[in-house]
Amino acid sequence: MSTITISAADVNKLRQQTGAGMMDCRKALMESEGDFEKAIDYLRAKGQKVAANRSDREAKEGVVIAKASPDNSYGVILNLSSETDFVSKNAEFIAFAQGLTDIALNNKVASIDELKAAAMEGATVGDKLLEMVAKIGEKIDIVRFETMTAAAVVPYIHAGYRIGVLVGLNKAANDAVTTAGKDVAMQIAAMNPLAVDSDSVPAEVIEREKAIALEQVAAEGKTGDMAEKIAMGKLNKFFKENTLLPQAFVKDNGKTVADYLKSVEADLTVASFKRIAVGA
């Protein structure tokens, strides 16, 4: 058995480096005979074990962070999950998610796997995730990640990090465009539109909605051209309610979102958007 003496200062140093508990840090240093690198590896291994033991647990809490580059030409949005809202509301957990988003943004990573392989504080993001699992004892992971490039990308975080949005606009960022982007992002967060407009709705969704409309019309006893006309009217109503640009603008119901954007700049419109909600 090792007789190496582990000082309280050593334990505290490892705790500061890893965030793990005092007893875990002491045990890691004892097992690694005072070697800090080996002790960190020990804690990561413990994190792997914790993650494996909790792999069947549902992690439906967490936070969503959305950020854009300084010139607003590029943005990222990610969902870092946890099992409980107690963890998701923790300032350290939120700061960790913010740090992951910064790394993703600064390195322009294209996927979760690429992000997990990126460098973070002398290790990789994947290693740091395992350290967080070891420290907190919950299943924690990056479960959704999206990127966006546009003339102007405007990020928005809603409801205590529960919903994040990226809006891509077709005009370069200035004060008016950015303000409009935030207004539209709030609309997206609240209304959860299916797509930008009817042209962006997947064909299978259109076919399903049309089939439902035709079935409703048939139940009303309508047939032939009249049935088709009424069904198309129902489909157009579906587009108006469930796609972004024709929706009533939440800040002014007398305008559509498209009307609002045109009032800011004549040709201003939304090219794309991303919306991620915790647990969705």
C-alpha positions as CSV (number, residue, x, y, z in Angstrom):
1,M,0.0,0.0,0.0
2,S,1.3,3.5,-0.9
3,T,2.6,5.6,2.0
4,I,2.6,8.8,0.0
5,T,1.3,11.9,1.8
6,I,-1.3,13.9,0.0
7,S,-1.6,17.5,1.3
8,A,-4.8,19.5,1.6
9,A,-3.2,22.0,-0.8
10,D,-2.7,19.2,-3.4
11,V,-6.3,18.1,-3.0
12,N,-7.5,21.7,-3.4
13,K,-5.4,22.3,-6.4
14,L,-6.8,19.2,-8.2
15,R,-10.3,20.2,-7.1
16,Q,-9.8,23.7,-8.7
17,Q,-8.5,22.1,-11.9
18,T,-11.3,19.5,-12.3
19,G,-14.2,20.7,-10.2
20,A,-14.5,17.2,-8.6
21,G,-15.3,16.7,-4.9
22,M,-12.7,16.9,-2.2
23,M,-12.8,13.1,-1.3
24,D,-12.8,12.2,-5.0
25,C,-9.7,14.3,-5.6
26,R,-7.9,12.9,-2.5
27,K,-8.7,9.3,-3.7
28,A,-7.5,10.1,-7.2
29,L,-4.2,11.5,-5.9
30,M,-3.7,8.5,-3.7
31,E,-4.4,6.1,-6.5
32,S,-2.0,8.0,-8.8
33,E,0.7,8.4,-6.1
34,G,0.5,12.2,-6.3
35,D,0.8,12.5,-10.1
36,F,-1.6,15.2,-11.1
37,E,-2.0,14.1,-14.8
38,K,-2.7,10.5,-13.7
39,A,-5.1,11.8,-11.1
40,I,-7.0,13.8,-13.8
41,D,-7.1,10.7,-15.9
42,Y,-8.4,8.7,-13.0
43,L,-11.2,11.3,-12.5
44,R,-12.0,11.1,-16.2
45,A,-12.2,7.4,-16.0
46,K,-14.6,7.8,-13.1
47,G,-16.6,10.1,-15.3
48,Q,-16.8,7.5,-18.0
49,K,-18.0,5.0,-15.4
50,V,-20.7,7.4,-14.1
51,A,-21.8,8.2,-17.6
52,A,-22.1,4.5,-18.4
53,N,-24.0,3.8,-15.2
54,R,-26.5,6.5,-16.1
55,S,-26.7,5.9,-19.8
56,D,-30.3,4.6,-19.4
57,R,-31.4,7.8,-17.6
58,E,-33.4,10.4,-19.4
59,A,-31.7,13.8,-19.6
60,K,-34.6,16.1,-20.6
61,E,-33.5,19.2,-18.8
62,G,-30.6,21.4,-19.7
63,V,-29.9,24.7,-21.4
64,V,-29.8,26.1,-24.9
65,I,-27.2,28.7,-25.9
66,A,-27.2,30.6,-29.2
67,K,-24.4,32.9,-30.3
68,A,-23.2,34.7,-33.4
69,S,-19.8,35.9,-34.6
70,P,-18.8,39.6,-34.1
71,D,-19.7,40.4,-37.7
72,N,-23.0,38.4,-37.4
73,S,-22.2,36.4,-40.5
74,Y,-22.1,33.0,-38.6
75,G,-23.8,31.5,-35.7
76,V,-24.1,28.4,-33.6
77,I,-26.8,27.0,-31.3
78,L,-26.4,24.0,-28.9
79,N,-28.4,22.1,-26.3
80,L,-26.4,20.8,-23.3
81,S,-28.6,18.4,-21.5
82,S,-28.9,17.3,-17.8
83,E,-31.3,15.1,-15.9
84,T,-32.7,17.7,-13.5
85,D,-33.6,21.4,-13.6
86,F,-31.6,21.8,-10.4
87,V,-28.4,21.2,-12.4
88,S,-29.6,23.1,-15.4
89,K,-30.2,26.3,-13.3
90,N,-26.7,26.0,-11.8
91,A,-24.5,29.0,-12.7
92,E,-21.5,26.7,-13.3
93,F,-23.4,24.5,-15.6
94,I,-24.7,27.5,-17.6
95,A,-21.2,28.9,-17.8
96,F,-19.9,25.5,-19.1
97,A,-22.5,25.5,-21.8
98,Q,-21.5,29.1,-22.7
99,G,-17.9,28.0,-23.0
100,L,-18.8,25.1,-25.2
101,T,-20.7,27.5,-27.5
102,D,-17.7,29.8,-27.7
103,I,-15.4,27.0,-28.7
104,A,-17.9,25.9,-31.4
105,L,-18.2,29.4,-32.7
106,N,-14.5,30.3,-32.6
107,N,-13.5,27.0,-34.3
108,K,-16.5,26.8,-36.7
109,V,-17.0,23.2,-35.8
110,A,-19.6,21.4,-38.0
111,S,-20.9,18.7,-35.8
112,I,-21.2,17.4,-32.2
113,D,-18.4,14.9,-32.7
114,E,-16.1,17.7,-34.0
115,L,-17.0,19.9,-31.1
116,K,-16.2,17.1,-28.6
117,A,-12.8,16.6,-30.2
118,A,-12.0,20.4,-29.9
119,A,-9.4,21.6,-27.4
120,M,-10.7,22.9,-24.1
121,E,-8.4,24.0,-21.1
122,G,-5.6,21.5,-21.9
123,A,-7.9,18.6,-22.7
124,T,-10.8,18.0,-25.1
125,V,-14.4,19.1,-24.8
126,G,-15.3,15.4,-24.5
127,D,-12.9,15.0,-21.6
128,K,-14.4,18.1,-19.9
129,L,-17.9,16.6,-20.3
130,L,-16.8,13.5,-18.5
131,E,-15.3,15.6,-15.7
132,M,-18.6,17.4,-15.4
133,V,-20.4,14.0,-15.2
134,A,-18.0,12.9,-12.5
135,K,-18.5,16.1,-10.5
136,I,-22.2,16.4,-10.8
137,G,-23.2,12.7,-11.0
138,E,-25.8,13.3,-13.7
139,K,-26.0,12.3,-17.4
140,I,-24.8,15.4,-19.2
141,D,-24.2,15.6,-23.0
142,I,-24.4,17.9,-26.0
143,V,-27.6,16.5,-27.6
144,R,-28.3,19.1,-30.3
145,F,-26.1,21.4,-32.3
146,E,-26.7,23.6,-35.4
147,T,-24.8,26.2,-37.3
148,M,-25.8,29.0,-39.6
149,T,-24.2,31.2,-42.2
150,A,-26.2,34.2,-43.6
151,A,-25.8,37.9,-44.5
152,A,-26.9,38.5,-40.9
153,V,-27.2,35.9,-38.2
154,V,-29.1,37.1,-35.1
155,P,-29.1,34.9,-31.9
156,Y,-31.8,34.9,-29.2
157,I,-32.2,33.0,-26.0
158,H,-35.6,32.8,-24.4
159,A,-37.2,31.7,-21.1
160,G,-34.1,31.1,-18.9
161,Y,-32.1,29.2,-21.5
162,R,-35.0,26.9,-22.3
163,I,-35.3,28.0,-26.0
164,G,-32.6,29.2,-28.4
165,V,-33.1,30.7,-31.9
166,L,-30.8,31.7,-34.8
167,V,-32.4,33.9,-37.5
168,G,-30.6,34.2,-40.8
169,L,-31.5,37.4,-42.7
170,N,-30.7,38.4,-46.3
171,K,-29.2,41.8,-45.5
172,A,-25.9,42.6,-43.7
173,A,-26.2,43.4,-40.1
174,N,-26.8,47.0,-38.9
175,D,-28.8,48.3,-35.9
176,A,-32.2,48.1,-37.7
177,V,-31.6,44.7,-39.2
178,T,-30.3,43.3,-35.9
179,T,-33.3,44.7,-34.0
180,A,-35.7,43.2,-36.6
181,G,-33.8,39.8,-36.3
182,K,-34.4,39.8,-32.5
183,D,-38.1,40.6,-33.0
184,V,-38.5,37.8,-35.4
185,A,-36.5,35.4,-33.2
186,M,-38.9,36.2,-30.4
187,Q,-41.7,35.3,-32.7
188,I,-40.1,32.0,-33.6
189,A,-39.5,31.2,-29.9
190,A,-43.1,31.9,-29.1
191,M,-44.9,30.5,-32.1
192,N,-42.6,27.6,-33.2
193,P,-43.3,27.9,-36.9
194,L,-42.7,24.9,-39.1
195,A,-40.8,26.6,-41.8
196,V,-40.0,30.1,-43.3
197,D,-42.8,30.0,-45.8
198,S,-45.0,27.5,-47.8
199,D,-42.1,26.8,-50.2
200,S,-40.0,25.6,-47.3
201,V,-42.5,23.1,-46.0
202,P,-41.4,19.5,-46.7
203,A,-43.5,17.8,-49.4
204,E,-44.6,15.0,-47.2
205,V,-46.1,17.5,-44.7
206,I,-48.0,19.2,-47.5
207,E,-49.4,15.9,-48.8
208,R,-50.4,14.9,-45.3
209,E,-52.2,18.2,-44.6
210,K,-53.9,18.2,-48.0
211,A,-55.1,14.6,-47.4
212,I,-56.5,15.6,-44.0
213,A,-58.3,18.7,-45.6
214,L,-59.8,16.5,-48.3
215,E,-61.0,14.0,-45.8
216,Q,-62.6,16.8,-43.8
217,V,-64.3,18.2,-46.9
218,A,-65.5,14.8,-48.0
219,A,-67.1,14.4,-44.5
220,E,-69.0,17.6,-45.1
221,G,-70.4,16.1,-48.3
222,K,-68.4,18.2,-50.8
223,T,-67.1,16.6,-54.0
224,G,-65.2,17.4,-57.2
225,D,-63.8,20.8,-57.9
226,M,-65.5,22.4,-55.0
227,A,-63.9,19.9,-52.6
228,E,-60.5,20.6,-54.1
229,K,-61.0,24.3,-53.8
230,I,-62.1,24.1,-50.2
231,A,-59.2,21.8,-49.3
232,M,-56.7,24.2,-50.8
233,G,-58.2,27.0,-48.8
234,K,-57.7,24.9,-45.6
235,L,-54.1,24.2,-46.7
236,N,-53.4,27.9,-47.3
237,K,-54.8,28.6,-43.8
238,F,-52.4,25.9,-42.4
239,F,-49.5,27.7,-44.1
240,K,-50.5,31.1,-42.8
241,E,-50.7,29.8,-39.2
242,N,-47.7,27.5,-39.2
243,T,-45.0,29.2,-41.4
244,L,-43.1,32.2,-40.3
245,L,-43.5,35.0,-42.9
246,P,-47.3,34.9,-43.3
247,Q,-47.9,34.6,-39.5
248,A,-49.5,37.6,-37.7
249,F,-46.6,39.5,-36.1
250,V,-46.8,39.1,-32.3
251,K,-45.9,42.7,-31.6
252,D,-48.5,44.1,-34.1
253,N,-51.3,41.7,-35.2
254,G,-52.2,44.1,-37.9
255,K,-49.1,43.0,-39.8
256,T,-47.6,39.8,-40.9
257,V,-44.0,39.0,-40.2
258,A,-43.2,39.6,-43.9
259,D,-44.9,43.0,-43.7
260,Y,-42.9,44.0,-40.6
261,L,-39.6,43.1,-42.2
262,K,-40.5,45.1,-45.3
263,S,-41.3,48.1,-43.0
264,V,-37.7,47.9,-41.8
265,E,-36.0,47.5,-45.2
266,A,-37.9,47.0,-48.5
267,D,-36.3,43.7,-49.4
268,L,-35.5,42.4,-45.9
269,T,-36.6,38.8,-45.3
270,V,-35.7,35.6,-43.4
271,A,-33.5,33.2,-45.3
272,S,-33.5,30.5,-42.6
273,F,-33.9,29.9,-38.9
274,K,-33.0,27.3,-36.3
275,R,-35.0,26.8,-33.1
276,I,-34.0,24.4,-30.3
277,A,-36.0,23.9,-27.1
278,V,-35.0,21.9,-24.0
279,G,-36.5,18.5,-24.0
280,A,-37.9,18.8,-27.5
